[in-house]
Each structure stands twice: as structure tokens, then as C-alpha cells.
């Protein structure tokens, strides 16, 4: 298929790596590039969704924002998989904890994403509510975490369309679906990977707790994501 840029990504075909680290926040993508990659360059900035490509320990890596929510992740991950031939996307983001064992700044590796979103049903008729991460990528992440002496919580995450819920349903989600917490992008990412025969994973840092009410500031989140970022980048060396 002849390569054609989309309305949302302006990078040339060879400017995107076959593996992408994908935070939600464009400024977080910028921070990762500036602090962890060598010889990086900005390759796309359409709608201020920043994408940088550089090298981590000699491995070519693209770090690109997804924006917030299932629809935004749905657009960018689909285009990267479909038109830039990306093989693997690892989402790095934040989550709210539903359970006492996941504390603020702990790192969660998502095994399954549960959602009541209609994204997958509309996209290709998939009627399920749970989609799994790629086991090969998750194994690489677990191995990288072990080598880096970084602890991970493994389990199911609730991927929600709604940030401000008038009445929280988190206790029901814990009881019925074993959800460790909540975020807003993994379901679309995992679905697109399944549809297009690609690989996807999701690493999350806990930013707040529904149990204790503890919250972190934007500044704290920016400073204390190192464990998650290191695990994601180290895992790429074996993928």
C-alpha cells in the first residue's frame, strides 16, 4: 500500500520507529524525549500532539502523545499501526487506584482492560467488554522491571469514558471485574492492536487513590514517573 500521511500525523514514513512509547500528555512525550533519548528530533506536531524519535541505548524509539480518552487514543494508535507500520505501542500513563494495595506512585502493568465503552463495537462490531494486553510485550516489561528492581502490580484496569462521575461505581468494578483502578485509553489501544494484528501494552503510575483520597499534583506526577518510564524503555531492548 502506498504511504500517505493522515490529517493527524505529519511524520515521514521512516521518521516513526516500529515501537512507540505513548503517554497521553504531549508535554510528557517531550519530557521523555529530552531526558531519556539520544539524538531525538520532533517529527510531528499536528494539533500539538507531539511525536519525537530518537535512540535509547541504541534502539530507535518514537515517543508520541495520544491525547486524552478512548476516541483520541483510537485515532492515533490506529494510524500508527495501519499507516506507519508500527508493530508495538506501549502506553505509559496515570491511573486512579480502586484498591488499598495499589498506592500512590506504584506502577501497574495492565493484563486486561475492562470497559463499558462502545468504541470496539462501533469500530468493528466487537461486543466484548474486556481486551487483553499482548503477553509477549508484558513478559518483556516484567523482565525489565525485575532487572531494574522495580515492583509491578498486575491485573485488570477499568478504562472509562468518564472522568467526572456523579456517582462512582468503583466498588462494583472491583467486586465484579477485579479492577485495580481506572484510566481512559487502554481499551482503544488494545482493540486496535487486536484488529490490526499488532502488539500493545499499558504501564500506569498511580496518581490518586479512591481508598485514601490522596492526590498528587501535576508537578509531582511529572517528577515521579521515572520507574514507569525506565521499565517501558528497558523493555523495548528485547522487543
Buried (B, 14 or more C-beta within 10 A) or exposed (E): EEEEBBEBBBBEEEBBBBBBBBBBBBEBBBBBBEEBBEEBEBBBBBEEBBBBBBBBEEBBBBBBBBBBBBBBBBBBBBBBBBBBEBBBBBBBBBBBBBBEEBBBBBBBBBBBBBBEBEBBEEBEEBEEBEBBBBEEBBBBBBBBBEEEEBEBBBBBBBBBBEEEEEEEBBEEBBEEBBBBBBBBBBBBBBBBBBBBEBBBBBBBBBBBBBBEEBEBEEEEBEEBBEBBBBBBBBBBBEB
